């Protein structure tokens, strides 16, 4: 039986929500092994001069505990 754990990670990007999600996964992968899935819990954006200037994601990352 596998034991899974979930952590919550916040990340941002000036390009897109997808890029912010990839950054969250890259950062988590540096210290967490056996990542199984990533769930985008929330997306938001910051606005400057009437245009989006930043993308933010709140993700949940599931990994297997050894």
CHARMM-style PDB file with segment names, atoms N, HN, CA, C and O in Angstrom:
ATOM      1  N   UNK     1       0.838  -1.174   0.000  1.00  0.00      PROA
ATOM      2  CA  UNK     1       0.000   0.000   0.000  1.00  0.00      PROA
ATOM      3  C   UNK     1       0.885   1.240   0.000  1.00  0.00      PROA
ATOM      4  O   UNK     1       1.824   1.336   0.790  1.00  0.00      PROA
ATOM      5  N   UNK     2       0.592   2.174  -0.871  1.00  0.00      PROA
ATOM      6  HN  UNK     2      -0.171   2.096  -1.513  1.00  0.00      PROA
ATOM      7  CA  UNK     2       1.356   3.416  -0.964  1.00  0.00      PROA
ATOM      8  C   UNK     2       0.775   4.465  -0.027  1.00  0.00      PROA
ATOM      9  O   UNK     2      -0.440   4.567   0.148  1.00  0.00      PROA
ATOM     10  N   UNK     3       1.667   5.238   0.567  1.00  0.00      PROA
ATOM     11  HN  UNK     3       2.654   5.155   0.425  1.00  0.00      PROA
ATOM     12  CA  UNK     3       1.257   6.368   1.386  1.00  0.00      PROA
ATOM     13  C   UNK     3       1.569   7.629   0.596  1.00  0.00      PROA
ATOM     14  O   UNK     3       2.708   7.844   0.183  1.00  0.00      PROA
ATOM     15  N   UNK     4       0.553   8.462   0.387  1.00  0.00      PROA
ATOM     16  HN  UNK     4      -0.372   8.286   0.722  1.00  0.00      PROA
ATOM     17  CA  UNK     4       0.711   9.679  -0.392  1.00  0.00      PROA
ATOM     18  C   UNK     4       0.557  10.898   0.506  1.00  0.00      PROA
ATOM     19  O   UNK     4      -0.187  10.882   1.486  1.00  0.00      PROA
ATOM     20  N   UNK     5       1.279  11.951   0.146  1.00  0.00      PROA
ATOM     21  HN  UNK     5       1.883  11.963  -0.650  1.00  0.00      PROA
ATOM     22  CA  UNK     5       1.203  13.204   0.885  1.00  0.00      PROA
ATOM     23  C   UNK     5       0.946  14.325  -0.102  1.00  0.00      PROA
ATOM     24  O   UNK     5       1.372  14.252  -1.255  1.00  0.00      PROA
ATOM     25  N   UNK     6       0.250  15.367   0.344  1.00  0.00      PROA
ATOM     26  HN  UNK     6      -0.096  15.427   1.281  1.00  0.00      PROA
ATOM     27  CA  UNK     6      -0.062  16.512  -0.510  1.00  0.00      PROA
ATOM     28  C   UNK     6       0.537  17.768   0.113  1.00  0.00      PROA
ATOM     29  O   UNK     6       0.381  18.015   1.309  1.00  0.00      PROA
ATOM     30  N   UNK     7       1.224  18.558  -0.710  1.00  0.00      PROA
ATOM     31  HN  UNK     7       1.351  18.358  -1.681  1.00  0.00      PROA
ATOM     32  CA  UNK     7       1.724  19.864  -0.276  1.00  0.00      PROA
ATOM     33  C   UNK     7       1.104  20.933  -1.165  1.00  0.00      PROA
ATOM     34  O   UNK     7       0.720  20.663  -2.303  1.00  0.00      PROA
ATOM     35  N   UNK     8       1.011  22.126  -0.646  1.00  0.00      PROA
ATOM     36  HN  UNK     8       1.323  22.346   0.278  1.00  0.00      PROA
ATOM     37  CA  UNK     8       0.464  23.246  -1.401  1.00  0.00      PROA
ATOM     38  C   UNK     8       1.607  24.189  -1.755  1.00  0.00      PROA
ATOM     39  O   UNK     8       2.421  24.541  -0.902  1.00  0.00      PROA
ATOM     40  N   UNK     9       1.658  24.593  -3.021  1.00  0.00      PROA
ATOM     41  HN  UNK     9       0.997  24.307  -3.714  1.00  0.00      PROA
ATOM     42  CA  UNK     9       2.739  25.446  -3.507  1.00  0.00      PROA
ATOM     43  C   UNK     9       2.134  26.624  -4.265  1.00  0.00      PROA
ATOM     44  O   UNK     9       1.197  26.452  -5.044  1.00  0.00      PROA
ATOM     45  N   UNK    10       2.671  27.811  -4.033  1.00  0.00      PROA
ATOM     46  HN  UNK    10       3.432  27.950  -3.400  1.00  0.00      PROA
ATOM     47  CA  UNK    10       2.263  29.008  -4.750  1.00  0.00      PROA
ATOM     48  C   UNK    10       3.404  29.411  -5.692  1.00  0.00      PROA
ATOM     49  O   UNK    10       4.576  29.363  -5.316  1.00  0.00      PROA
ATOM     50  N   UNK    11       3.053  29.804  -6.905  1.00  0.00      PROA
ATOM     51  HN  UNK    11       2.102  29.844  -7.211  1.00  0.00      PROA
ATOM     52  CA  UNK    11       4.084  30.218  -7.870  1.00  0.00      PROA
ATOM     53  C   UNK    11       3.525  31.310  -8.770  1.00  0.00      PROA
ATOM     54  O   UNK    11       2.311  31.467  -8.904  1.00  0.00      PROA
ATOM     55  N   UNK    12       4.436  32.063  -9.386  1.00  0.00      PROA
ATOM     56  HN  UNK    12       5.422  31.936  -9.277  1.00  0.00      PROA
ATOM     57  CA  UNK    12       4.000  33.102 -10.312  1.00  0.00      PROA
ATOM     58  C   UNK    12       4.894  33.143 -11.544  1.00  0.00      PROA
ATOM     59  O   UNK    12       5.997  32.597 -11.555  1.00  0.00      PROA
ATOM     60  N   UNK    13       4.389  33.803 -12.579  1.00  0.00      PROA
ATOM     61  HN  UNK    13       3.493  34.247 -12.571  1.00  0.00      PROA
ATOM     62  CA  UNK    13       5.113  33.927 -13.841  1.00  0.00      PROA
ATOM     63  C   UNK    13       4.646  35.188 -14.553  1.00  0.00      PROA
ATOM     64  O   UNK    13       3.509  35.626 -14.380  1.00  0.00      PROA
ATOM     65  N   UNK    14       5.513  35.752 -15.336  1.00  0.00      PROA
ATOM     66  HN  UNK    14       6.437  35.396 -15.476  1.00  0.00      PROA
ATOM     67  CA  UNK    14       5.108  36.897 -16.158  1.00  0.00      PROA
ATOM     68  C   UNK    14       4.600  36.439 -17.523  1.00  0.00      PROA
ATOM     69  O   UNK    14       4.132  37.258 -18.314  1.00  0.00      PROA
ATOM     70  N   UNK    15       4.689  35.128 -17.810  1.00  0.00      PROA
ATOM     71  HN  UNK    15       5.069  34.463 -17.168  1.00  0.00      PROA
ATOM     72  CA  UNK    15       4.304  34.595 -19.132  1.00  0.00      PROA
ATOM     73  C   UNK    15       2.886  34.032 -19.169  1.00  0.00      PROA
ATOM     74  O   UNK    15       2.065  34.465 -19.978  1.00  0.00      PROA
ATOM     75  N   UNK    16       2.590  33.047 -18.276  1.00  0.00      PROA
ATOM     76  HN  UNK    16       3.257  32.695 -17.618  1.00  0.00      PROA
ATOM     77  CA  UNK    16       1.296  32.357 -18.348  1.00  0.00      PROA
ATOM     78  C   UNK    16       1.061  31.544 -17.082  1.00  0.00      PROA
ATOM     79  O   UNK    16       1.963  31.347 -16.269  1.00  0.00      PROA
ATOM     80  N   UNK    17      -0.198  31.071 -16.937  1.00  0.00      PROA
ATOM     81  HN  UNK    17      -0.931  31.231 -17.598  1.00  0.00      PROA
ATOM     82  CA  UNK    17      -0.510  30.183 -15.824  1.00  0.00      PROA
ATOM     83  C   UNK    17       0.219  28.857 -15.997  1.00  0.00      PROA
ATOM     84  O   UNK    17       0.660  28.254 -15.019  1.00  0.00      PROA
ATOM     85  N   UNK    18       0.344  28.406 -17.232  1.00  0.00      PROA
ATOM     86  HN  UNK    18      -0.015  28.895 -18.027  1.00  0.00      PROA
ATOM     87  CA  UNK    18       1.059  27.149 -17.480  1.00  0.00      PROA
ATOM     88  C   UNK    18       2.520  27.261 -17.049  1.00  0.00      PROA
ATOM     89  O   UNK    18       3.066  26.339 -16.443  1.00  0.00      PROA
ATOM     90  N   UNK    19       3.144  28.382 -17.360  1.00  0.00      PROA
ATOM     91  HN  UNK    19       2.701  29.131 -17.852  1.00  0.00      PROA
ATOM     92  CA  UNK    19       4.538  28.589 -16.953  1.00  0.00      PROA
ATOM     93  C   UNK    19       4.649  28.648 -15.430  1.00  0.00      PROA
ATOM     94  O   UNK    19       5.596  28.107 -14.860  1.00  0.00      PROA
ATOM     95  N   UNK    20       3.704  29.291 -14.774  1.00  0.00      PROA
ATOM     96  HN  UNK    20       2.934  29.731 -15.237  1.00  0.00      PROA
ATOM     97  CA  UNK    20       3.715  29.347 -13.310  1.00  0.00      PROA
ATOM     98  C   UNK    20       3.562  27.947 -12.713  1.00  0.00      PROA
ATOM     99  O   UNK    20       4.205  27.618 -11.716  1.00  0.00      PROA
ATOM    100  N   UNK    21       2.707  27.125 -13.330  1.00  0.00      PROA
ATOM    101  HN  UNK    21       2.185  27.392 -14.140  1.00  0.00      PROA
ATOM    102  CA  UNK    21       2.527  25.747 -12.873  1.00  0.00      PROA
ATOM    103  C   UNK    21       3.817  24.948 -13.032  1.00  0.00      PROA
ATOM    104  O   UNK    21       4.207  24.200 -12.135  1.00  0.00      PROA
ATOM    105  N   UNK    22       4.472  25.112 -14.174  1.00  0.00      PROA
ATOM    106  HN  UNK    22       4.155  25.719 -14.903  1.00  0.00      PROA
ATOM    107  CA  UNK    22       5.750  24.418 -14.403  1.00  0.00      PROA
ATOM    108  C   UNK    22       6.806  24.862 -13.403  1.00  0.00      PROA
ATOM    109  O   UNK    22       7.600  24.046 -12.934  1.00  0.00      PROA
ATOM    110  N   UNK    23       6.823  26.146 -13.073  1.00  0.00      PROA
ATOM    111  HN  UNK    23       6.178  26.809 -13.453  1.00  0.00      PROA
ATOM    112  CA  UNK    23       7.786  26.647 -12.087  1.00  0.00      PROA
ATOM    113  C   UNK    23       7.529  26.048 -10.708  1.00  0.00      PROA
ATOM    114  O   UNK    23       8.470  25.720  -9.985  1.00  0.00      PROA
ATOM    115  N   UNK    24       6.261  25.907 -10.344  1.00  0.00      PROA
ATOM    116  HN  UNK    24       5.496  26.173 -10.930  1.00  0.00      PROA
ATOM    117  CA  UNK    24       5.919  25.290  -9.048  1.00  0.00      PROA
ATOM    118  C   UNK    24       6.413  23.849  -9.007  1.00  0.00      PROA
ATOM    119  O   UNK    24       6.985  23.410  -8.010  1.00  0.00      PROA
ATOM    120  N   UNK    25       6.192  23.122 -10.087  1.00  0.00      PROA
ATOM    121  HN  UNK    25       5.727  23.478 -10.898  1.00  0.00      PROA
ATOM    122  CA  UNK    25       6.622  21.725 -10.155  1.00  0.00      PROA
ATOM    123  C   UNK    25       8.144  21.611 -10.135  1.00  0.00      PROA
ATOM    124  O   UNK    25       8.692  20.754  -9.443  1.00  0.00      PROA
ATOM    125  N   UNK    26       8.824  22.464 -10.885  1.00  0.00      PROA
ATOM    126  HN  UNK    26       8.379  23.160 -11.447  1.00  0.00      PROA
ATOM    127  CA  UNK    26      10.295  22.451 -10.904  1.00  0.00      PROA
ATOM    128  C   UNK    26      10.861  22.711  -9.517  1.00  0.00      PROA
ATOM    129  O   UNK    26      11.782  22.023  -9.076  1.00  0.00      PROA
ATOM    130  N   UNK    27      10.310  23.702  -8.834  1.00  0.00      PROA
ATOM    131  HN  UNK    27       9.562  24.260  -9.192  1.00  0.00      PROA
ATOM    132  CA  UNK    27      10.816  24.045  -7.508  1.00  0.00      PROA
ATOM    133  C   UNK    27      10.562  22.916  -6.511  1.00  0.00      PROA
ATOM    134  O   UNK    27      11.444  22.565  -5.727  1.00  0.00      PROA
ATOM    135  N   UNK    28       9.365  22.352  -6.542  1.00  0.00      PROA
ATOM    136  HN  UNK    28       8.648  22.637  -7.178  1.00  0.00      PROA
ATOM    137  CA  UNK    28       9.047  21.255  -5.619  1.00  0.00      PROA
ATOM    138  C   UNK    28       9.923  20.045  -5.904  1.00  0.00      PROA
ATOM    139  O   UNK    28      10.326  19.344  -4.975  1.00  0.00      PROA
ATOM    140  N   UNK    29      10.225  19.789  -7.172  1.00  0.00      PROA
ATOM    141  HN  UNK    29       9.897  20.359  -7.926  1.00  0.00      PROA
ATOM    142  CA  UNK    29      11.027  18.627  -7.559  1.00  0.00      PROA
ATOM    143  C   UNK    29      12.451  18.682  -7.015  1.00  0.00      PROA
ATOM    144  O   UNK    29      13.129  17.657  -6.951  1.00  0.00      PROA
ATOM    145  N   UNK    30      12.898  19.843  -6.633  1.00  0.00      PROA
ATOM    146  HN  UNK    30      12.348  20.676  -6.685  1.00  0.00      PROA
ATOM    147  CA  UNK    30      14.258  19.973  -6.084  1.00  0.00      PROA
ATOM    148  C   UNK    30      14.388  19.302  -4.724  1.00  0.00      PROA
ATOM    149  O   UNK    30      15.465  18.821  -4.371  1.00  0.00      PROA
ATOM    150  N   UNK    31      13.306  19.264  -3.962  1.00  0.00      PROA
ATOM    151  HN  UNK    31      12.431  19.654  -4.249  1.00  0.00      PROA
ATOM    152  CA  UNK    31      13.393  18.667  -2.628  1.00  0.00      PROA
ATOM    153  C   UNK    31      12.410  17.523  -2.402  1.00  0.00      PROA
ATOM    154  O   UNK    31      12.537  16.794  -1.419  1.00  0.00      PROA
ATOM    155  N   UNK    32      11.441  17.351  -3.284  1.00  0.00      PROA
ATOM    156  HN  UNK    32      11.337  17.943  -4.083  1.00  0.00      PROA
ATOM    157  CA  UNK    32      10.439  16.300  -3.121  1.00  0.00      PROA
ATOM    158  C   UNK    32      10.606  15.273  -4.242  1.00  0.00      PROA
ATOM    159  O   UNK    32      10.674  15.632  -5.418  1.00  0.00      PROA
ATOM    160  N   UNK    33      10.671  14.022  -3.874  1.00  0.00      PROA
ATOM    161  HN  UNK    33      10.616  13.731  -2.919  1.00  0.00      PROA
ATOM    162  CA  UNK    33      10.807  12.933  -4.852  1.00  0.00      PROA
ATOM    163  C   UNK    33       9.493  12.187  -4.996  1.00  0.00      PROA
ATOM    164  O   UNK    33       8.594  12.336  -4.169  1.00  0.00      PROA
ATOM    165  N   UNK    34       9.381  11.392  -6.036  1.00  0.00      PROA
ATOM    166  HN  UNK    34      10.111  11.271  -6.709  1.00  0.00      PROA
ATOM    167  CA  UNK    34       8.209  10.540  -6.281  1.00  0.00      PROA
ATOM    168  C   UNK    34       6.910  11.319  -6.454  1.00  0.00      PROA
ATOM    169  O   UNK    34       5.859  10.901  -5.968  1.00  0.00      PROA
ATOM    170  N   UNK    35       6.987  12.465  -7.155  1.00  0.00      PROA
ATOM    171  HN  UNK    35       7.841  12.805  -7.550  1.00  0.00      PROA
ATOM    172  CA  UNK    35       5.777  13.260  -7.409  1.00  0.00      PROA
ATOM    173  C   UNK    35       4.880  12.484  -8.361  1.00  0.00      PROA
ATOM    174  O   UNK    35       5.330  11.984  -9.392  1.00  0.00      PROA
ATOM    175  N   UNK    36       3.601  12.389  -7.998  1.00  0.00      PROA
ATOM    176  HN  UNK    36       3.236  12.795  -7.160  1.00  0.00      PROA
ATOM    177  CA  UNK    36       2.629  11.621  -8.770  1.00  0.00      PROA
ATOM    178  C   UNK    36       1.692  12.505  -9.584  1.00  0.00      PROA
ATOM    179  O   UNK    36       1.324  12.157 -10.706  1.00  0.00      PROA
ATOM    180  N   UNK    37       1.299  13.666  -9.012  1.00  0.00      PROA
ATOM    181  HN  UNK    37       1.597  13.949  -8.100  1.00  0.00      PROA
ATOM    182  CA  UNK    37       0.340  14.517  -9.720  1.00  0.00      PROA
ATOM    183  C   UNK    37       0.416  15.955  -9.218  1.00  0.00      PROA
ATOM    184  O   UNK    37       0.964  16.246  -8.154  1.00  0.00      PROA
ATOM    185  N   UNK    38      -0.157  16.839 -10.030  1.00  0.00      PROA
ATOM    186  HN  UNK    38      -0.602  16.603 -10.894  1.00  0.00      PROA
ATOM    187  CA  UNK    38      -0.259  18.247  -9.654  1.00  0.00      PROA
ATOM    188  C   UNK    38      -1.670  18.705  -9.988  1.00  0.00      PROA
ATOM    189  O   UNK    38      -2.174  18.461 -11.084  1.00  0.00      PROA
ATOM    190  N   UNK    39      -2.296  19.370  -9.032  1.00  0.00      PROA
ATOM    191  HN  UNK    39      -1.886  19.568  -8.142  1.00  0.00      PROA
ATOM    192  CA  UNK    39      -3.676  19.831  -9.176  1.00  0.00      PROA
ATOM    193  C   UNK    39      -3.677  21.349  -9.056  1.00  0.00      PROA
ATOM    194  O   UNK    39      -3.210  21.896  -8.057  1.00  0.00      PROA
ATOM    195  N   UNK    40      -4.196  22.024 -10.062  1.00  0.00      PROA
ATOM    196  HN  UNK    40      -4.575  21.580 -10.873  1.00  0.00      PROA
ATOM    197  CA  UNK    40      -4.276  23.482 -10.017  1.00  0.00      PROA
ATOM    198  C   UNK    40      -5.508  23.844  -9.208  1.00  0.00      PROA
ATOM    199  O   UNK    40      -6.643  23.659  -9.648  1.00  0.00      PROA
ATOM    200  N   UNK    41      -5.258  24.359  -8.022  1.00  0.00      PROA
ATOM    201  HN  UNK    41      -4.336  24.509  -7.665  1.00  0.00      PROA
ATOM    202  CA  UNK    41      -6.322  24.682  -7.087  1.00  0.00      PROA
ATOM    203  C   UNK    41      -6.934  26.048  -7.386  1.00  0.00      PROA
ATOM    204  O   UNK    41      -8.146  26.227  -7.268  1.00  0.00      PROA
ATOM    205  N   UNK    42      -6.103  27.002  -7.768  1.00  0.00      PROA
ATOM    206  HN  UNK    42      -5.118  26.857  -7.863  1.00  0.00      PROA
ATOM    207  CA  UNK    42      -6.575  28.365  -7.975  1.00  0.00      PROA
ATOM    208  C   UNK    42      -5.652  29.094  -8.938  1.00  0.00      PROA
ATOM    209  O   UNK    42      -4.441  28.874  -8.939  1.00  0.00      PROA
ATOM    210  N   UNK    43      -6.231  29.960  -9.755  1.00  0.00      PROA
ATOM    211  HN  UNK    43      -7.215  30.139  -9.754  1.00  0.00      PROA
ATOM    212  CA  UNK    43      -5.463  30.810 -10.660  1.00  0.00      PROA
ATOM    213  C   UNK    43      -5.877  32.255 -10.423  1.00  0.00      PROA
ATOM    214  O   UNK    43      -7.046  32.542 -10.163  1.00  0.00      PROA
ATOM    215  N   UNK    44      -4.904  33.165 -10.517  1.00  0.00      PROA
ATOM    216  HN  UNK    44      -3.954  32.932 -10.729  1.00  0.00      PROA
ATOM    217  CA  UNK    44      -5.210  34.581 -10.419  1.00  0.00      PROA
ATOM    218  C   UNK    44      -4.171  35.341 -11.234  1.00  0.00      PROA
ATOM    219  O   UNK    44      -3.174  34.776 -11.684  1.00  0.00      PROA
ATOM    220  N   UNK    45      -4.425  36.619 -11.412  1.00  0.00      PROA
ATOM    221  HN  UNK    45      -5.235  37.078 -11.047  1.00  0.00      PROA
ATOM    222  CA  UNK    45      -3.499  37.442 -12.192  1.00  0.00      PROA
ATOM    223  C   UNK    45      -3.416  38.832 -11.568  1.00  0.00      PROA
ATOM    224  O   UNK    45      -4.353  39.300 -10.921  1.00  0.00      PROA
ATOM    225  N   UNK    46      -2.278  39.474 -11.777  1.00  0.00      PROA
ATOM    226  HN  UNK    46      -1.517  39.094 -12.303  1.00  0.00      PROA
ATOM    227  CA  UNK    46      -2.121  40.862 -11.366  1.00  0.00      PROA
ATOM    228  C   UNK    46      -2.233  41.730 -12.615  1.00  0.00      PROA
ATOM    229  O   UNK    46      -1.866  41.309 -13.712  1.00  0.00      PROA
ATOM    230  N   UNK    47      -2.741  42.935 -12.435  1.00  0.00      PROA
ATOM    231  HN  UNK    47      -3.039  43.277 -11.543  1.00  0.00      PROA
ATOM    232  CA  UNK    47      -2.988  43.841 -13.560  1.00  0.00      PROA
ATOM    233  C   UNK    47      -2.242  45.149 -13.349  1.00  0.00      PROA
ATOM    234  O   UNK    47      -2.210  45.699 -12.248  1.00  0.00      PROA
ATOM    235  N   UNK    48      -1.640  45.634 -14.434  1.00  0.00      PROA
ATOM    236  HN  UNK    48      -1.666  45.187 -15.329  1.00  0.00      PROA
ATOM    237  CA  UNK    48      -0.953  46.918 -14.411  1.00  0.00      PROA
ATOM    238  C   UNK    48      -1.303  47.668 -15.691  1.00  0.00      PROA
ATOM    239  O   UNK    48      -1.163  47.121 -16.785  1.00  0.00      PROA
ATOM    240  N   UNK    49      -1.746  48.884 -15.569  1.00  0.00      PROA
ATOM    241  HN  UNK    49      -1.860  49.328 -14.680  1.00  0.00      PROA
ATOM    242  CA  UNK    49      -2.124  49.716 -16.710  1.00  0.00      PROA
ATOM    243  C   UNK    49      -3.141  49.023 -17.616  1.00  0.00      PROA
ATOM    244  O   UNK    49      -3.054  49.118 -18.840  1.00  0.00      PROA
ATOM    245  N   UNK    50      -4.092  48.334 -17.017  1.00  0.00      PROA
ATOM    246  HN  UNK    50      -4.162  48.256 -16.023  1.00  0.00      PROA
ATOM    247  CA  UNK    50      -5.153  47.688 -17.774  1.00  0.00      PROA
ATOM    248  C   UNK    50      -4.771  46.401 -18.476  1.00  0.00      PROA
ATOM    249  O   UNK    50      -5.550  45.872 -19.269  1.00  0.00      PROA
ATOM    250  N   UNK    51      -3.572  45.886 -18.192  1.00  0.00      PROA
ATOM    251  HN  UNK    51      -2.940  46.316 -17.548  1.00  0.00      PROA
ATOM    252  CA  UNK    51      -3.126  44.640 -18.815  1.00  0.00      PROA
ATOM    253  C   UNK    51      -2.588  43.685 -17.756  1.00  0.00      PROA
ATOM    254  O   UNK    51      -2.083  44.109 -16.717  1.00  0.00      PROA
ATOM    255  N   UNK    52      -2.704  42.401 -18.034  1.00  0.00      PROA
ATOM    256  HN  UNK    52      -3.115  42.056 -18.879  1.00  0.00      PROA
ATOM    257  CA  UNK    52      -2.168  41.396 -17.110  1.00  0.00      PROA
ATOM    258  C   UNK    52      -0.641  41.470 -17.131  1.00  0.00      PROA
ATOM    259  O   UNK    52      -0.019  41.404 -18.191  1.00  0.00      PROA
ATOM    260  N   UNK    53      -0.053  41.606 -15.951  1.00  0.00      PROA
ATOM    261  HN  UNK    53      -0.559  41.659 -15.090  1.00  0.00      PROA
ATOM    262  CA  UNK    53       1.414  41.639 -15.885  1.00  0.00      PROA
ATOM    263  C   UNK    53       1.992  40.487 -15.064  1.00  0.00      PROA
ATOM    264  O   UNK    53       3.210  40.354 -14.954  1.00  0.00      PROA
ATOM    265  N   UNK    54       1.123  39.656 -14.489  1.00  0.00      PROA
ATOM    266  HN  UNK    54       0.133  39.764 -14.579  1.00  0.00      PROA
ATOM    267  CA  UNK    54       1.618  38.509 -13.748  1.00  0.00      PROA
ATOM    268  C   UNK    54       0.543  37.460 -13.573  1.00  0.00      PROA
ATOM    269  O   UNK    54      -0.628  37.780 -13.373  1.00  0.00      PROA
ATOM    270  N   UNK    55       0.947  36.211 -13.648  1.00  0.00      PROA
ATOM    271  HN  UNK    55       1.899  35.951 -13.810  1.00  0.00      PROA
ATOM    272  CA  UNK    55       0.046  35.066 -13.501  1.00  0.00      PROA
ATOM    273  C   UNK    55       0.439  34.314 -12.235  1.00  0.00      PROA
ATOM    274  O   UNK    55       1.621  34.079 -11.984  1.00  0.00      PROA
ATOM    275  N   UNK    56      -0.566  33.936 -11.437  1.00  0.00      PROA
ATOM    276  HN  UNK    56      -1.526  34.127 -11.642  1.00  0.00      PROA
ATOM    277  CA  UNK    56      -0.307  33.234 -10.184  1.00  0.00      PROA
ATOM    278  C   UNK    56      -1.112  31.945 -10.138  1.00  0.00      PROA
ATOM    279  O   UNK    56      -2.249  31.887 -10.605  1.00  0.00      PROA
ATOM    280  N   UNK    57      -0.503  30.914  -9.566  1.00  0.00      PROA
ATOM    281  HN  UNK    57       0.421  30.961  -9.186  1.00  0.00      PROA
ATOM    282  CA  UNK    57      -1.213  29.649  -9.353  1.00  0.00      PROA
ATOM    283  C   UNK    57      -0.992  29.173  -7.929  1.00  0.00      PROA
ATOM    284  O   UNK    57       0.050  29.411  -7.317  1.00  0.00      PROA
ATOM    285  N   UNK    58      -1.990  28.507  -7.436  1.00  0.00      PROA
ATOM    286  HN  UNK    58      -2.836  28.314  -7.933  1.00  0.00      PROA
ATOM    287  CA  UNK    58      -1.934  27.809  -6.159  1.00  0.00      PROA
ATOM    288  C   UNK    58      -2.167  26.350  -6.524  1.00  0.00      PROA
ATOM    289  O   UNK    58      -3.264  25.991  -6.953  1.00  0.00      PROA
ATOM    290  N   UNK    59      -1.151  25.502  -6.361  1.00  0.00      PROA
ATOM    291  HN  UNK    59      -0.260  25.793  -6.013  1.00  0.00      PROA
ATOM    292  CA  UNK    59      -1.263  24.108  -6.780  1.00  0.00      PROA
ATOM    293  C   UNK    59      -1.090  23.170  -5.590  1.00  0.00      PROA
ATOM    294  O   UNK    59      -0.481  23.514  -4.577  1.00  0.00      PROA
ATOM    295  N   UNK    60      -1.648  21.976  -5.753  1.00  0.00      PROA
ATOM    296  HN  UNK    60      -2.143  21.697  -6.577  1.00  0.00      PROA
ATOM    297  CA  UNK    60      -1.451  20.904  -4.784  1.00  0.00      PROA
ATOM    298  C   UNK    60      -0.666  19.813  -5.480  1.00  0.00      PROA
ATOM    299  O   UNK    60      -1.057  19.329  -6.542  1.00  0.00      PROA
ATOM    300  N   UNK    61       0.441  19.431  -4.872  1.00  0.00      PROA
ATOM    301  HN  UNK    61       0.758  19.824  -4.009  1.00  0.00      PROA
ATOM    302  CA  UNK    61       1.333  18.426  -5.441  1.00  0.00      PROA
ATOM    303  C   UNK    61       1.274  17.180  -4.570  1.00  0.00      PROA
ATOM    304  O   UNK    61       1.487  17.238  -3.359  1.00  0.00      PROA
ATOM    305  N   UNK    62       0.981  16.049  -5.211  1.00  0.00      PROA
ATOM    306  HN  UNK    62       0.808  16.001  -6.194  1.00  0.00      PROA
ATOM    307  CA  UNK    62       0.885  14.772  -4.507  1.00  0.00      PROA
ATOM    308  C   UNK    62       2.123  13.936  -4.786  1.00  0.00      PROA
ATOM    309  O   UNK    62       2.547  13.801  -5.933  1.00  0.00      PROA
ATOM    310  N   UNK    63       2.698  13.375  -3.730  1.00  0.00      PROA
ATOM    311  HN  UNK    63       2.354  13.484  -2.798  1.00  0.00      PROA
ATOM    312  CA  UNK    63       3.873  12.525  -3.896  1.00  0.00      PROA
ATOM    313  C   UNK    63       3.789  11.326  -2.956  1.00  0.00      PROA
ATOM    314  O   UNK    63       3.105  11.351  -1.932  1.00  0.00      PROA
ATOM    315  N   UNK    64       4.507  10.283  -3.340  1.00  0.00      PROA
ATOM    316  HN  UNK    64       5.062  10.262  -4.172  1.00  0.00      PROA
ATOM    317  CA  UNK    64       4.536   9.063  -2.535  1.00  0.00      PROA
ATOM    318  C   UNK    64       5.620   9.163  -1.469  1.00  0.00      PROA
ATOM    319  O   UNK    64       6.757   9.545  -1.746  1.00  0.00      PROA
ATOM    320  N   UNK    65       5.241   8.812  -0.256  1.00  0.00      PROA
ATOM    321  HN  UNK    65       4.318   8.502  -0.031  1.00  0.00      PROA
ATOM    322  CA  UNK    65       6.181   8.797   0.854  1.00  0.00      PROA
ATOM    323  C   UNK    65       6.848   7.432   0.899  1.00  0.00      PROA
ATOM    324  O   UNK    65       6.168   6.406   0.866  1.00  0.00      PROA
ATOM    325  N   UNK    66       8.167   7.412   0.973  1.00  0.00      PROA
ATOM    326  HN  UNK    66       8.719   8.246   1.000  1.00  0.00      PROA
ATOM    327  CA  UNK    66       8.918   6.147   1.002  1.00  0.00      PROA
ATOM    328  C   UNK    66       9.060   5.633   2.415  1.00  0.00      PROA
ATOM    329  OT1 UNK    66       9.661   4.581   2.632  1.00  0.00      PROA
TER     330      UNK     66
END
